[in-house]
Amino acid sequence: MLVITGDGIAVTEGPVPASYPGPLHPNLVGRQLTGAGQAKIIQAARDLGLLSGQTDFSGGGMVMGGVTGHIVLTVDGSRVELTGDPAAQIVCITTPCEPEPGTPEAFGELWRSLQDLSSWLGAELGPEAAYVPAAYAILVGAPPMPEPGLPQAPADWPLELPLATFGGPVANGTARCGTVSGADADVLRPALQAANQLTFWTQDPETSAAFGLTVRPMVPGEDVCREIFGAG
């Protein structure tokens, strides 16, 4: 996923250790774009026919095992999320070799350009820096199944808000989704960064209740629980 925030920061996921279990908190990297750099990206998306109102450029379905790409842009003050197949491309027989606007291949063309911002934008792109999200969407569910040979110590949920009543019910009541922002996000962040995919969370050491978390950092303008589950 690549997000261009409203203040012109290009946010991508950086490398993580190739080990299991992986980190719970993704390694986010941000690069500041100049106004001219932002305008160039928006114009490219417009020229490719990706800003005409349609947002799904998967072509009616993804290949089993394929990856869905998400591109989030801020256009005229509004957040626009485009989805499609990052691998979609035309077979060039003659020149010019350009995809038809508004097609899955046009989405793939923009995706490939965004994966090499340094070559595309040059001086319009600042250096890499860690991106600290201001908010998180958190899915609370059953604790992860134990893995033989990979014992996990419980992690303490550091917020006063009870995990058992966090957010709102989703997935037919089998999980809960909510958001954490502001000072609570600052308190929670170190615990998330120290956790991995198998970490189970407790809040009251005198009870046996344990939970598993799925974490999604959010950029301004997102409401992940509502967008995915219809939950507030």
N, C-alpha and C positions, 0 to 999 in steps of 0.2 A: 504494500500500500504506500502511496505517496500523497501527502497532504500539503497544499499550499495554504498557510493560515492567512487570516485577514490582514495581519501585519507583515505579510511577505516572507515568512519563514518556510523553507522547503523541508518538511519533516519526513524522514525515512527510517527504517529499522537498520541499525548497524549490526556488525558481526557479533555472534555469541559463541561461547565455547561449544565445540562439537561433542558434547557429552550428555548422558542421561542420568538423572532427570535435568531438563533444561531450566533456565531461570523463569520464575513466574512473571517478573517485570521485564518487558522488552527493553532492549538497548536502543533508545531513540536518539537520532542525530539530526540536528537542525543546521541549515545554512541560510543566512539572510540574503534575500534577493533585493536588488535595487528596484525602483519603480519601473525602469525600462525593462528589466528582466521579467517582472511580473506581467507587464503588458505584452511582452513577446510570447509568453506561454499562453495567455488568454487569446491572443490573436491567432496563434497556431491552432488552438482548439476550435476557434470559430471558423477558420479556413477549412478545417477538416470536417466541418458540419456536425460538431459534437455539442454545440450549445444552442440547438434549435428547439429544445424542449424534451426531446428523447434523452433518456439517461441510461437505458439498458442496451448495450451494443454486443450482447452475447450471441446474437444471430438466432435466437430461438432456443438455445440450449447449449450447454457446455459438454465437451467430450468427457466421458467418465474418467476420473483421475486427473482431469485438467485443473488448472489454477485460474480462479477468477481474480482479475485485477480490479482494484478500486483506485480511482483518481478523484481527489477532493480539491475543488477550486473555489475561490471566492470571486464571484463575478458580479460587478455592480452592487457590491455590498451583500449579496446573497450567497449562501453556501450551495454548491452544486456537486453532487457525487455521481460520477460516471462509473459504470461497471462494464466489463467485457473480457475478452480473451487476450492476454498479453502477447500470445504467440501468433495472433491472426495477422497475415500479411499476404499481399498479392504475389502472384508468380509473374515476374517481369518478362515480357516477350519483346516489347518495343519500348522506346523511350518517348516521352517522359514516363517514368515508372512511379505513378502516383495513385494512391487508393481513391476510390470514389467516396466523396464526402458522405458522412453519416452512416458508414458501414462498419462492421466489425474490424475490417482491415484498417480503417481510419483510426479507430481506437488503438489498435496495435501500433500504428505509426507514432501516435502521440506518446504511448507508453514507452516505446524504445527511445524516443528523444529525451523523455524525463529521466530515464535510467543513466543518462550520460550528460548531466547538466553542465559539468565543467567544460566539455567540448562545445556544447550548444551555446551556452551563455557567457562563457569566459569571464571577463571582469565584472559582469553583472551579478556574480555569485560570490558570496563571502565564504570564509573558511568554515570548516566543520566545527561544531561545538555540541556538547551534550544538550539535549532538549528536555527540559523539565516540564512535564504536563501540569496544568493547573487543576485538573480534575480527573477522576477515574470512574468508569462504570465497573461495577463489581457484581458478578453472578455468584450467589451463595448457594451451595448445594451439599450433597453428601460428600463425606471425606474421600480422598482418593484411595483406591484399593492398595494395600501394602504390596510392595515388590520384594520377593525373596532376595536377601543379601543387600538390601538398600533400606536399612532402618531409618526412620525419620523422627526427630524430636518434635513435639508439638510447638507451634508458634502461638504466641499470645496476641490476640486481637487488641490493639492499643486504644481503641475508641470506646467511649462510654455507650454509644448506641449498640444495643444488643444485636448480635449476629442473627439470632433466631427470629427477629422481627425487622431485620434490615430491608429497606426498599419495599417492593411490592411483590406479590406472588406471580410467577410466570411458569410456563411449561406445565400447565395443568396442575399447578400447585406443588410441583416437585422441586422447585428452586425459587429463589427470590433475586430480583435485580434492583439495584439502586446506585446512586452516585455519591461520590465524596469529593468535596471541593474546599478551597480556601484553607483555613488553618487545619482542618481535619485531614486534608490531603497531605499537608506538610508533616503532620504527626504520623500518618500511616505509611508514607513513602519509604522510610528506612526499613520497615518491617517487610514490605512487599519486595524491596530490592534484595533482602536477605533470604527470601523464600525461593522454593523451586516448585516444579509441577506436582510433586508428591507431598508437599507440605500440607499438614492438616492443622486446623486452627481451633483454639479453645478460648473461652472467655472467662469461665469460672472454673478454677482448678479443683473445686470441690464436687463438680458434676462430671459426668462422662460424655457430655455433648461435644461433638467435634464436627467441623465443617470443612468443605473444600471450597476454594475460591478460583474463579476465572477472572482475570483482570484485563481491562481494556483502557489504556490511557485515552483521554479525550482532548480535543482541541476546541477552542472557543466556537460556539455555534452547534456543537454536536449534542445529541441526546440519545445515546446508544440504546438504553433500555427501551425507550419509546420506539426508536427506529426498527429495532429487531423484534421486540415482543409486544409493542403497543402499550407498554407499561410506563407510568409516570414516575 
